[in-house]
């Protein structure tokens, strides 16, 4: 086969390759290759290597890593949650507890759910992340799918919430609580030390 024909075939294959919709952190879109490639030192002017702050992923941001804003609303029975962080999070969890009948007794009496959130946007320099979650509410407990649906009705009273910002090893970097009895349940009864939003 002629060398020119090989080059033509390779060019056609590259042109047919689908362009990624977005790249993960620490990579960038190489449009010529139509793929996400790792960042290299020259992507960070003035740096000898991509900076990796202690406790954080690759990026130029050097902390702190914490929850910045929490927006939690109801759409009928559904939960609509959006969280913005200072610094990147490797994972975000949204927890719900029904404390309507709880008055300081065993925490095992409180029905709870722990949902994974979805990362929807981030700053390339590592300075912020945005996560969201929409949960269908009032679903039968046996039909609940974590990250998609909840047995709770968002409009019901007595719900207590917590958001966990996690690092690459699932360690807790920060947490925030709100709702019916956030401080009494999460911090005092369960021993966490989370900042209370709207308390």
PyMOL CGO cylinders between C-alpha atoms (Angstrom):
from pymol import cmd
from pymol.cgo import CYLINDER

trace = [
    CYLINDER, 0.00, 0.00, 0.00, 1.28, 3.47, -0.89, 0.3, 1, 1, 1, 1, 1, 1,
    CYLINDER, 1.28, 3.47, -0.89, 2.37, 5.76, 2.01, 0.3, 1, 1, 1, 1, 1, 1,
    CYLINDER, 2.37, 5.76, 2.01, 0.08, 8.54, 0.76, 0.3, 1, 1, 1, 1, 1, 1,
    CYLINDER, 0.08, 8.54, 0.76, -2.91, 6.23, 0.93, 0.3, 1, 1, 1, 1, 1, 1,
    CYLINDER, -2.91, 6.23, 0.93, -2.05, 5.28, 4.53, 0.3, 1, 1, 1, 1, 1, 1,
    CYLINDER, -2.05, 5.28, 4.53, -1.98, 8.96, 5.52, 0.3, 1, 1, 1, 1, 1, 1,
    CYLINDER, -1.98, 8.96, 5.52, -5.35, 9.54, 3.81, 0.3, 1, 1, 1, 1, 1, 1,
    CYLINDER, -5.35, 9.54, 3.81, -6.94, 6.58, 5.62, 0.3, 1, 1, 1, 1, 1, 1,
    CYLINDER, -6.94, 6.58, 5.62, -5.57, 7.81, 8.98, 0.3, 1, 1, 1, 1, 1, 1,
    CYLINDER, -5.57, 7.81, 8.98, -6.95, 11.30, 8.36, 0.3, 1, 1, 1, 1, 1, 1,
    CYLINDER, -6.95, 11.30, 8.36, -10.37, 9.90, 7.53, 0.3, 1, 1, 1, 1, 1, 1,
    CYLINDER, -10.37, 9.90, 7.53, -10.40, 7.78, 10.69, 0.3, 1, 1, 1, 1, 1, 1,
    CYLINDER, -10.40, 7.78, 10.69, -9.52, 10.83, 12.85, 0.3, 1, 1, 1, 1, 1, 1,
    CYLINDER, -9.52, 10.83, 12.85, -12.20, 12.92, 11.14, 0.3, 1, 1, 1, 1, 1, 1,
    CYLINDER, -12.20, 12.92, 11.14, -14.82, 10.24, 11.91, 0.3, 1, 1, 1, 1, 1, 1,
    CYLINDER, -14.82, 10.24, 11.91, -13.84, 10.05, 15.58, 0.3, 1, 1, 1, 1, 1, 1,
    CYLINDER, -13.84, 10.05, 15.58, -16.57, 11.69, 17.75, 0.3, 1, 1, 1, 1, 1, 1,
    CYLINDER, -16.57, 11.69, 17.75, -15.53, 14.87, 19.56, 0.3, 1, 1, 1, 1, 1, 1,
    CYLINDER, -15.53, 14.87, 19.56, -15.82, 14.54, 23.37, 0.3, 1, 1, 1, 1, 1, 1,
    CYLINDER, -15.82, 14.54, 23.37, -18.52, 16.75, 24.87, 0.3, 1, 1, 1, 1, 1, 1,
    CYLINDER, -18.52, 16.75, 24.87, -16.23, 17.66, 27.78, 0.3, 1, 1, 1, 1, 1, 1,
    CYLINDER, -16.23, 17.66, 27.78, -12.95, 16.63, 29.35, 0.3, 1, 1, 1, 1, 1, 1,
    CYLINDER, -12.95, 16.63, 29.35, -12.29, 15.55, 32.90, 0.3, 1, 1, 1, 1, 1, 1,
    CYLINDER, -12.29, 15.55, 32.90, -10.20, 17.68, 35.21, 0.3, 1, 1, 1, 1, 1, 1,
    CYLINDER, -10.20, 17.68, 35.21, -6.47, 17.58, 34.55, 0.3, 1, 1, 1, 1, 1, 1,
    CYLINDER, -6.47, 17.58, 34.55, -7.02, 17.13, 30.81, 0.3, 1, 1, 1, 1, 1, 1,
    CYLINDER, -7.02, 17.13, 30.81, -7.92, 19.40, 27.90, 0.3, 1, 1, 1, 1, 1, 1,
    CYLINDER, -7.92, 19.40, 27.90, -9.53, 18.95, 24.48, 0.3, 1, 1, 1, 1, 1, 1,
    CYLINDER, -9.53, 18.95, 24.48, -7.04, 18.52, 21.64, 0.3, 1, 1, 1, 1, 1, 1,
    CYLINDER, -7.04, 18.52, 21.64, -9.31, 19.38, 18.70, 0.3, 1, 1, 1, 1, 1, 1,
    CYLINDER, -9.31, 19.38, 18.70, -6.83, 18.13, 16.09, 0.3, 1, 1, 1, 1, 1, 1,
    CYLINDER, -6.83, 18.13, 16.09, -6.73, 14.68, 17.73, 0.3, 1, 1, 1, 1, 1, 1,
    CYLINDER, -6.73, 14.68, 17.73, -10.41, 14.89, 18.75, 0.3, 1, 1, 1, 1, 1, 1,
    CYLINDER, -10.41, 14.89, 18.75, -9.67, 13.58, 22.22, 0.3, 1, 1, 1, 1, 1, 1,
    CYLINDER, -9.67, 13.58, 22.22, -8.94, 14.66, 25.79, 0.3, 1, 1, 1, 1, 1, 1,
    CYLINDER, -8.94, 14.66, 25.79, -5.24, 14.60, 26.64, 0.3, 1, 1, 1, 1, 1, 1,
    CYLINDER, -5.24, 14.60, 26.64, -3.40, 15.07, 29.96, 0.3, 1, 1, 1, 1, 1, 1,
    CYLINDER, -3.40, 15.07, 29.96, -2.12, 18.53, 30.77, 0.3, 1, 1, 1, 1, 1, 1,
    CYLINDER, -2.12, 18.53, 30.77, 1.66, 18.92, 30.57, 0.3, 1, 1, 1, 1, 1, 1,
    CYLINDER, 1.66, 18.92, 30.57, 3.97, 21.46, 32.26, 0.3, 1, 1, 1, 1, 1, 1,
    CYLINDER, 3.97, 21.46, 32.26, 3.70, 24.03, 29.45, 0.3, 1, 1, 1, 1, 1, 1,
    CYLINDER, 3.70, 24.03, 29.45, -0.04, 24.30, 30.18, 0.3, 1, 1, 1, 1, 1, 1,
    CYLINDER, -0.04, 24.30, 30.18, 0.95, 25.97, 33.44, 0.3, 1, 1, 1, 1, 1, 1,
    CYLINDER, 0.95, 25.97, 33.44, 3.04, 29.07, 32.59, 0.3, 1, 1, 1, 1, 1, 1,
    CYLINDER, 3.04, 29.07, 32.59, 5.87, 29.62, 35.04, 0.3, 1, 1, 1, 1, 1, 1,
    CYLINDER, 5.87, 29.62, 35.04, 5.59, 26.15, 36.53, 0.3, 1, 1, 1, 1, 1, 1,
    CYLINDER, 5.59, 26.15, 36.53, 8.12, 23.36, 36.09, 0.3, 1, 1, 1, 1, 1, 1,
    CYLINDER, 8.12, 23.36, 36.09, 5.36, 20.76, 36.50, 0.3, 1, 1, 1, 1, 1, 1,
    CYLINDER, 5.36, 20.76, 36.50, 1.59, 20.71, 36.91, 0.3, 1, 1, 1, 1, 1, 1,
    CYLINDER, 1.59, 20.71, 36.91, 1.00, 21.88, 40.50, 0.3, 1, 1, 1, 1, 1, 1,
    CYLINDER, 1.00, 21.88, 40.50, -0.75, 19.41, 42.77, 0.3, 1, 1, 1, 1, 1, 1,
    CYLINDER, -0.75, 19.41, 42.77, -1.69, 21.12, 46.07, 0.3, 1, 1, 1, 1, 1, 1,
    CYLINDER, -1.69, 21.12, 46.07, -1.59, 18.89, 49.14, 0.3, 1, 1, 1, 1, 1, 1,
    CYLINDER, -1.59, 18.89, 49.14, -5.03, 17.46, 49.68, 0.3, 1, 1, 1, 1, 1, 1,
    CYLINDER, -5.03, 17.46, 49.68, -6.29, 18.54, 46.26, 0.3, 1, 1, 1, 1, 1, 1,
    CYLINDER, -6.29, 18.54, 46.26, -6.19, 17.37, 42.66, 0.3, 1, 1, 1, 1, 1, 1,
    CYLINDER, -6.19, 17.37, 42.66, -4.16, 18.92, 39.83, 0.3, 1, 1, 1, 1, 1, 1,
    CYLINDER, -4.16, 18.92, 39.83, -4.80, 22.64, 39.41, 0.3, 1, 1, 1, 1, 1, 1,
    CYLINDER, -4.80, 22.64, 39.41, -3.41, 26.04, 40.36, 0.3, 1, 1, 1, 1, 1, 1,
    CYLINDER, -3.41, 26.04, 40.36, -5.79, 26.62, 43.26, 0.3, 1, 1, 1, 1, 1, 1,
    CYLINDER, -5.79, 26.62, 43.26, -4.21, 26.21, 46.70, 0.3, 1, 1, 1, 1, 1, 1,
    CYLINDER, -4.21, 26.21, 46.70, -7.22, 26.14, 49.01, 0.3, 1, 1, 1, 1, 1, 1,
    CYLINDER, -7.22, 26.14, 49.01, -9.31, 26.19, 51.04, 0.3, 1, 1, 1, 1, 1, 1,
    CYLINDER, -9.31, 26.19, 51.04, -11.49, 23.25, 50.01, 0.3, 1, 1, 1, 1, 1, 1,
    CYLINDER, -11.49, 23.25, 50.01, -14.99, 23.85, 51.36, 0.3, 1, 1, 1, 1, 1, 1,
    CYLINDER, -14.99, 23.85, 51.36, -18.68, 24.20, 50.57, 0.3, 1, 1, 1, 1, 1, 1,
    CYLINDER, -18.68, 24.20, 50.57, -19.43, 27.68, 49.24, 0.3, 1, 1, 1, 1, 1, 1,
    CYLINDER, -19.43, 27.68, 49.24, -23.18, 27.72, 48.52, 0.3, 1, 1, 1, 1, 1, 1,
    CYLINDER, -23.18, 27.72, 48.52, -26.03, 25.27, 49.03, 0.3, 1, 1, 1, 1, 1, 1,
    CYLINDER, -26.03, 25.27, 49.03, -29.33, 25.72, 47.20, 0.3, 1, 1, 1, 1, 1, 1,
    CYLINDER, -29.33, 25.72, 47.20, -32.04, 23.19, 48.07, 0.3, 1, 1, 1, 1, 1, 1,
    CYLINDER, -32.04, 23.19, 48.07, -35.58, 23.54, 46.70, 0.3, 1, 1, 1, 1, 1, 1,
    CYLINDER, -35.58, 23.54, 46.70, -38.70, 21.48, 46.11, 0.3, 1, 1, 1, 1, 1, 1,
    CYLINDER, -38.70, 21.48, 46.11, -40.39, 20.94, 42.77, 0.3, 1, 1, 1, 1, 1, 1,
    CYLINDER, -40.39, 20.94, 42.77, -43.56, 19.32, 43.99, 0.3, 1, 1, 1, 1, 1, 1,
    CYLINDER, -43.56, 19.32, 43.99, -42.41, 16.13, 45.70, 0.3, 1, 1, 1, 1, 1, 1,
    CYLINDER, -42.41, 16.13, 45.70, -39.01, 16.25, 43.96, 0.3, 1, 1, 1, 1, 1, 1,
    CYLINDER, -39.01, 16.25, 43.96, -35.75, 17.47, 45.48, 0.3, 1, 1, 1, 1, 1, 1,
    CYLINDER, -35.75, 17.47, 45.48, -33.63, 19.95, 43.50, 0.3, 1, 1, 1, 1, 1, 1,
    CYLINDER, -33.63, 19.95, 43.50, -30.18, 20.54, 45.00, 0.3, 1, 1, 1, 1, 1, 1,
    CYLINDER, -30.18, 20.54, 45.00, -27.24, 22.60, 43.69, 0.3, 1, 1, 1, 1, 1, 1,
    CYLINDER, -27.24, 22.60, 43.69, -23.97, 22.99, 45.55, 0.3, 1, 1, 1, 1, 1, 1,
    CYLINDER, -23.97, 22.99, 45.55, -20.94, 25.12, 44.70, 0.3, 1, 1, 1, 1, 1, 1,
    CYLINDER, -20.94, 25.12, 44.70, -17.59, 24.48, 46.35, 0.3, 1, 1, 1, 1, 1, 1,
    CYLINDER, -17.59, 24.48, 46.35, -14.36, 26.37, 46.83, 0.3, 1, 1, 1, 1, 1, 1,
    CYLINDER, -14.36, 26.37, 46.83, -11.82, 24.00, 45.27, 0.3, 1, 1, 1, 1, 1, 1,
    CYLINDER, -11.82, 24.00, 45.27, -12.50, 20.75, 43.47, 0.3, 1, 1, 1, 1, 1, 1,
    CYLINDER, -12.50, 20.75, 43.47, -14.32, 17.87, 45.14, 0.3, 1, 1, 1, 1, 1, 1,
    CYLINDER, -14.32, 17.87, 45.14, -13.74, 14.29, 44.05, 0.3, 1, 1, 1, 1, 1, 1,
    CYLINDER, -13.74, 14.29, 44.05, -17.26, 13.35, 45.12, 0.3, 1, 1, 1, 1, 1, 1,
    CYLINDER, -17.26, 13.35, 45.12, -20.32, 14.94, 46.71, 0.3, 1, 1, 1, 1, 1, 1,
    CYLINDER, -20.32, 14.94, 46.71, -23.04, 13.24, 48.75, 0.3, 1, 1, 1, 1, 1, 1,
    CYLINDER, -23.04, 13.24, 48.75, -26.52, 14.48, 49.68, 0.3, 1, 1, 1, 1, 1, 1,
    CYLINDER, -26.52, 14.48, 49.68, -28.02, 12.92, 52.81, 0.3, 1, 1, 1, 1, 1, 1,
    CYLINDER, -28.02, 12.92, 52.81, -31.63, 13.03, 53.99, 0.3, 1, 1, 1, 1, 1, 1,
    CYLINDER, -31.63, 13.03, 53.99, -32.94, 12.06, 57.43, 0.3, 1, 1, 1, 1, 1, 1,
    CYLINDER, -32.94, 12.06, 57.43, -36.56, 12.00, 58.59, 0.3, 1, 1, 1, 1, 1, 1,
    CYLINDER, -36.56, 12.00, 58.59, -36.31, 13.58, 62.05, 0.3, 1, 1, 1, 1, 1, 1,
    CYLINDER, -36.31, 13.58, 62.05, -40.01, 14.45, 62.28, 0.3, 1, 1, 1, 1, 1, 1,
    CYLINDER, -40.01, 14.45, 62.28, -40.55, 11.90, 65.07, 0.3, 1, 1, 1, 1, 1, 1,
    CYLINDER, -40.55, 11.90, 65.07, -37.06, 12.07, 66.59, 0.3, 1, 1, 1, 1, 1, 1,
    CYLINDER, -37.06, 12.07, 66.59, -36.57, 13.81, 69.94, 0.3, 1, 1, 1, 1, 1, 1,
    CYLINDER, -36.57, 13.81, 69.94, -33.00, 12.94, 70.84, 0.3, 1, 1, 1, 1, 1, 1,
    CYLINDER, -33.00, 12.94, 70.84, -33.35, 9.16, 71.12, 0.3, 1, 1, 1, 1, 1, 1,
    CYLINDER, -33.35, 9.16, 71.12, -31.39, 6.51, 69.18, 0.3, 1, 1, 1, 1, 1, 1,
    CYLINDER, -31.39, 6.51, 69.18, -30.31, 7.79, 65.79, 0.3, 1, 1, 1, 1, 1, 1,
    CYLINDER, -30.31, 7.79, 65.79, -31.13, 4.37, 64.36, 0.3, 1, 1, 1, 1, 1, 1,
    CYLINDER, -31.13, 4.37, 64.36, -34.78, 5.41, 64.69, 0.3, 1, 1, 1, 1, 1, 1,
    CYLINDER, -34.78, 5.41, 64.69, -34.23, 8.00, 61.95, 0.3, 1, 1, 1, 1, 1, 1,
    CYLINDER, -34.23, 8.00, 61.95, -34.81, 6.72, 58.40, 0.3, 1, 1, 1, 1, 1, 1,
    CYLINDER, -34.81, 6.72, 58.40, -31.99, 8.02, 56.17, 0.3, 1, 1, 1, 1, 1, 1,
    CYLINDER, -31.99, 8.02, 56.17, -30.82, 8.09, 52.56, 0.3, 1, 1, 1, 1, 1, 1,
    CYLINDER, -30.82, 8.09, 52.56, -27.37, 8.84, 51.11, 0.3, 1, 1, 1, 1, 1, 1,
    CYLINDER, -27.37, 8.84, 51.11, -27.36, 9.99, 47.47, 0.3, 1, 1, 1, 1, 1, 1,
    CYLINDER, -27.36, 9.99, 47.47, -24.44, 10.60, 45.08, 0.3, 1, 1, 1, 1, 1, 1,
    CYLINDER, -24.44, 10.60, 45.08, -24.52, 14.01, 43.37, 0.3, 1, 1, 1, 1, 1, 1,
    CYLINDER, -24.52, 14.01, 43.37, -23.49, 14.88, 39.81, 0.3, 1, 1, 1, 1, 1, 1,
    CYLINDER, -23.49, 14.88, 39.81, -20.65, 17.22, 38.91, 0.3, 1, 1, 1, 1, 1, 1,
    CYLINDER, -20.65, 17.22, 38.91, -21.95, 19.64, 36.28, 0.3, 1, 1, 1, 1, 1, 1,
    CYLINDER, -21.95, 19.64, 36.28, -19.25, 22.31, 35.99, 0.3, 1, 1, 1, 1, 1, 1,
    CYLINDER, -19.25, 22.31, 35.99, -15.82, 23.26, 37.32, 0.3, 1, 1, 1, 1, 1, 1,
    CYLINDER, -15.82, 23.26, 37.32, -13.04, 25.81, 37.02, 0.3, 1, 1, 1, 1, 1, 1,
    CYLINDER, -13.04, 25.81, 37.02, -10.00, 24.55, 35.12, 0.3, 1, 1, 1, 1, 1, 1,
    CYLINDER, -10.00, 24.55, 35.12, -7.67, 26.11, 37.70, 0.3, 1, 1, 1, 1, 1, 1,
    CYLINDER, -7.67, 26.11, 37.70, -9.29, 24.08, 40.46, 0.3, 1, 1, 1, 1, 1, 1,
    CYLINDER, -9.29, 24.08, 40.46, -10.87, 27.03, 42.28, 0.3, 1, 1, 1, 1, 1, 1,
    CYLINDER, -10.87, 27.03, 42.28, -14.48, 25.80, 42.23, 0.3, 1, 1, 1, 1, 1, 1,
    CYLINDER, -14.48, 25.80, 42.23, -16.83, 22.95, 41.42, 0.3, 1, 1, 1, 1, 1, 1,
    CYLINDER, -16.83, 22.95, 41.42, -20.60, 22.81, 40.89, 0.3, 1, 1, 1, 1, 1, 1,
    CYLINDER, -20.60, 22.81, 40.89, -22.72, 19.77, 41.67, 0.3, 1, 1, 1, 1, 1, 1,
    CYLINDER, -22.72, 19.77, 41.67, -26.43, 19.14, 41.31, 0.3, 1, 1, 1, 1, 1, 1,
    CYLINDER, -26.43, 19.14, 41.31, -29.04, 16.51, 41.98, 0.3, 1, 1, 1, 1, 1, 1,
    CYLINDER, -29.04, 16.51, 41.98, -32.71, 16.05, 41.09, 0.3, 1, 1, 1, 1, 1, 1,
    CYLINDER, -32.71, 16.05, 41.09, -34.51, 13.33, 43.01, 0.3, 1, 1, 1, 1, 1, 1,
    CYLINDER, -34.51, 13.33, 43.01, -37.97, 12.09, 42.20, 0.3, 1, 1, 1, 1, 1, 1,
    CYLINDER, -37.97, 12.09, 42.20, -39.81, 12.16, 45.53, 0.3, 1, 1, 1, 1, 1, 1,
    CYLINDER, -39.81, 12.16, 45.53, -42.44, 10.05, 47.29, 0.3, 1, 1, 1, 1, 1, 1,
    CYLINDER, -42.44, 10.05, 47.29, -41.30, 6.79, 45.65, 0.3, 1, 1, 1, 1, 1, 1,
    CYLINDER, -41.30, 6.79, 45.65, -42.09, 3.48, 47.35, 0.3, 1, 1, 1, 1, 1, 1,
    CYLINDER, -42.09, 3.48, 47.35, -39.10, 2.52, 49.52, 0.3, 1, 1, 1, 1, 1, 1,
    CYLINDER, -39.10, 2.52, 49.52, -38.52, -0.77, 47.68, 0.3, 1, 1, 1, 1, 1, 1,
    CYLINDER, -38.52, -0.77, 47.68, -38.36, 1.12, 44.35, 0.3, 1, 1, 1, 1, 1, 1,
    CYLINDER, -38.36, 1.12, 44.35, -35.88, 3.84, 45.43, 0.3, 1, 1, 1, 1, 1, 1,
    CYLINDER, -35.88, 3.84, 45.43, -32.74, 4.22, 43.30, 0.3, 1, 1, 1, 1, 1, 1,
    CYLINDER, -32.74, 4.22, 43.30, -30.02, 6.24, 45.04, 0.3, 1, 1, 1, 1, 1, 1,
    CYLINDER, -30.02, 6.24, 45.04, -29.09, 9.28, 42.99, 0.3, 1, 1, 1, 1, 1, 1,
    CYLINDER, -29.09, 9.28, 42.99, -32.42, 9.19, 41.15, 0.3, 1, 1, 1, 1, 1, 1,
    CYLINDER, -32.42, 9.19, 41.15, -35.33, 8.83, 43.57, 0.3, 1, 1, 1, 1, 1, 1,
    CYLINDER, -35.33, 8.83, 43.57, -36.28, 9.11, 47.24, 0.3, 1, 1, 1, 1, 1, 1,
    CYLINDER, -36.28, 9.11, 47.24, -38.93, 7.61, 49.49, 0.3, 1, 1, 1, 1, 1, 1,
    CYLINDER, -38.93, 7.61, 49.49, -39.34, 11.06, 51.03, 0.3, 1, 1, 1, 1, 1, 1,
    CYLINDER, -39.34, 11.06, 51.03, -41.63, 13.82, 49.74, 0.3, 1, 1, 1, 1, 1, 1,
    CYLINDER, -41.63, 13.82, 49.74, -39.65, 17.07, 49.53, 0.3, 1, 1, 1, 1, 1, 1,
    CYLINDER, -39.65, 17.07, 49.53, -42.72, 18.99, 50.73, 0.3, 1, 1, 1, 1, 1, 1,
    CYLINDER, -42.72, 18.99, 50.73, -43.10, 16.95, 53.92, 0.3, 1, 1, 1, 1, 1, 1,
    CYLINDER, -43.10, 16.95, 53.92, -42.07, 18.49, 57.22, 0.3, 1, 1, 1, 1, 1, 1,
    CYLINDER, -42.07, 18.49, 57.22, -39.37, 17.13, 59.51, 0.3, 1, 1, 1, 1, 1, 1,
    CYLINDER, -39.37, 17.13, 59.51, -36.61, 16.40, 56.99, 0.3, 1, 1, 1, 1, 1, 1,
    CYLINDER, -36.61, 16.40, 56.99, -32.99, 17.10, 57.92, 0.3, 1, 1, 1, 1, 1, 1,
    CYLINDER, -32.99, 17.10, 57.92, -30.23, 17.37, 55.30, 0.3, 1, 1, 1, 1, 1, 1,
    CYLINDER, -30.23, 17.37, 55.30, -26.45, 17.09, 55.01, 0.3, 1, 1, 1, 1, 1, 1,
    CYLINDER, -26.45, 17.09, 55.01, -24.00, 17.60, 52.12, 0.3, 1, 1, 1, 1, 1, 1,
    CYLINDER, -24.00, 17.60, 52.12, -20.55, 15.96, 52.21, 0.3, 1, 1, 1, 1, 1, 1,
    CYLINDER, -20.55, 15.96, 52.21, -17.61, 17.21, 50.14, 0.3, 1, 1, 1, 1, 1, 1,
    CYLINDER, -17.61, 17.21, 50.14, -15.16, 14.32, 49.67, 0.3, 1, 1, 1, 1, 1, 1,
    CYLINDER, -15.16, 14.32, 49.67, -11.58, 14.03, 48.44, 0.3, 1, 1, 1, 1, 1, 1,
    CYLINDER, -11.58, 14.03, 48.44, -10.01, 11.41, 46.16, 0.3, 1, 1, 1, 1, 1, 1,
    CYLINDER, -10.01, 11.41, 46.16, -9.77, 8.87, 49.01, 0.3, 1, 1, 1, 1, 1, 1,
    CYLINDER, -9.77, 8.87, 49.01, -13.39, 9.51, 50.14, 0.3, 1, 1, 1, 1, 1, 1,
    CYLINDER, -13.39, 9.51, 50.14, -12.11, 11.56, 53.09, 0.3, 1, 1, 1, 1, 1, 1,
    CYLINDER, -12.11, 11.56, 53.09, -14.40, 14.33, 54.30, 0.3, 1, 1, 1, 1, 1, 1,
    CYLINDER, -14.40, 14.33, 54.30, -13.12, 17.81, 53.36, 0.3, 1, 1, 1, 1, 1, 1,
    CYLINDER, -13.12, 17.81, 53.36, -16.21, 19.74, 54.45, 0.3, 1, 1, 1, 1, 1, 1,
    CYLINDER, -16.21, 19.74, 54.45, -19.89, 19.26, 55.23, 0.3, 1, 1, 1, 1, 1, 1,
    CYLINDER, -19.89, 19.26, 55.23, -22.98, 21.40, 55.55, 0.3, 1, 1, 1, 1, 1, 1,
    CYLINDER, -22.98, 21.40, 55.55, -26.31, 20.76, 57.28, 0.3, 1, 1, 1, 1, 1, 1,
    CYLINDER, -26.31, 20.76, 57.28, -29.79, 22.30, 57.18, 0.3, 1, 1, 1, 1, 1, 1,
    CYLINDER, -29.79, 22.30, 57.18, -33.45, 21.44, 57.64, 0.3, 1, 1, 1, 1, 1, 1,
    CYLINDER, -33.45, 21.44, 57.64, -35.53, 20.33, 60.65, 0.3, 1, 1, 1, 1, 1, 1,
    CYLINDER, -35.53, 20.33, 60.65, -32.96, 19.45, 63.37, 0.3, 1, 1, 1, 1, 1, 1,
    CYLINDER, -32.96, 19.45, 63.37, -29.57, 19.72, 61.66, 0.3, 1, 1, 1, 1, 1, 1,
    CYLINDER, -29.57, 19.72, 61.66, -27.30, 20.58, 64.57, 0.3, 1, 1, 1, 1, 1, 1,
    CYLINDER, -27.30, 20.58, 64.57, -29.03, 18.33, 67.12, 0.3, 1, 1, 1, 1, 1, 1,
    CYLINDER, -29.03, 18.33, 67.12, -29.06, 15.31, 64.81, 0.3, 1, 1, 1, 1, 1, 1,
    CYLINDER, -29.06, 15.31, 64.81, -25.92, 15.46, 62.65, 0.3, 1, 1, 1, 1, 1, 1,
    CYLINDER, -25.92, 15.46, 62.65, -23.51, 17.26, 65.00, 0.3, 1, 1, 1, 1, 1, 1,
    CYLINDER, -23.51, 17.26, 65.00, -24.64, 16.51, 68.54, 0.3, 1, 1, 1, 1, 1, 1,
    CYLINDER, -24.64, 16.51, 68.54, -26.15, 13.03, 68.17, 0.3, 1, 1, 1, 1, 1, 1,
    CYLINDER, -26.15, 13.03, 68.17, -23.88, 11.65, 65.44, 0.3, 1, 1, 1, 1, 1, 1,
    CYLINDER, -23.88, 11.65, 65.44, -20.71, 13.56, 66.33, 0.3, 1, 1, 1, 1, 1, 1,
    CYLINDER, -20.71, 13.56, 66.33, -20.08, 15.44, 63.10, 0.3, 1, 1, 1, 1, 1, 1,
    CYLINDER, -20.08, 15.44, 63.10, -18.78, 19.01, 62.98, 0.3, 1, 1, 1, 1, 1, 1,
    CYLINDER, -18.78, 19.01, 62.98, -20.66, 20.49, 60.03, 0.3, 1, 1, 1, 1, 1, 1,
    CYLINDER, -20.66, 20.49, 60.03, -21.46, 24.13, 59.34, 0.3, 1, 1, 1, 1, 1, 1,
    CYLINDER, -21.46, 24.13, 59.34, -25.17, 24.86, 59.53, 0.3, 1, 1, 1, 1, 1, 1,
    CYLINDER, -25.17, 24.86, 59.53, -26.79, 26.62, 56.57, 0.3, 1, 1, 1, 1, 1, 1,
    CYLINDER, -26.79, 26.62, 56.57, -29.91, 28.70, 57.28, 0.3, 1, 1, 1, 1, 1, 1,
    CYLINDER, -29.91, 28.70, 57.28, -29.90, 27.73, 60.96, 0.3, 1, 1, 1, 1, 1, 1,
]
cmd.load_cgo(trace, "trace")
